[in-house]
Amino acid sequence: IVWFADNFFFPFQGFLITLGVPVAVWSAIFVADVIMRKNPYSEIDLYNKAGRYGAWNKKSLGLMALGSIVGWGLVTNSFASWLSWQGYLLFLIGGKQGPWAYANVGVIAALVIGFVGHILLSRKSISAQESF
């Protein structure tokens, strides 16, 4: 991008907005997980596929996908033309030129989806993991 773009800052800023949505979901899931746990993580089980946490947390991966899809749909990215696909859900709140178009509401939506979703979907599994 540095050698091909007319200006490095704008494509980079567009990239950061694009990356900010899944990072927001991930961080919200992580914070919700830490808040819900009463006991510390078992280090041995974190690195063991057969441990109490398992190899994949499908609920969290689903939340990552949902939060990213909704979040990217609610951000407008005019910094790079190759990111113009974003904002496909902004028609719900005034469109890509509306008053909320450049507010990056998608990052907030991603945070909420990750945090609330993890609390609702993982309560039982966290209790089961802590009963070991």
C-alpha positions, 0 to 999 in steps of 0.5 A: 500500500505504501508504494502503490497508494497516492496517500498511505494514511487514508488506506491505512485508516480504512484498514484500521476501521475494518480491523476495528470491528472484529477486534471490538467483538473479540475484546468484548467476548474476552471481557465478558468471559473474564467477568463471568469467571469466579476462578482463574483459568487452568493454564494446562487446560488452555493448551490442551485440546482435550482439556476443559475448554476444548479446542474450539469455542463455536459459540464465540466463533459464531459471535465473532462472525455475527458481530463482524458482519453486523459491525461492517454493515454499520461503518462507512469507509470512504478512506479507501475505494476497495472498502466501499462494500462496507455500510450495507446496513446503514439504510436502517439508520439513514443511509451511507450519507445520513447523520449516522454514516460516519459515526462508526456505529458498527464498532459499538454494535460489535462490542454489544454483540460480543459482550451480551452474546457471550454472557447469554450463550456461555453462562452454562458452559463456563459454570461447567468448566469451573466445576472441574 
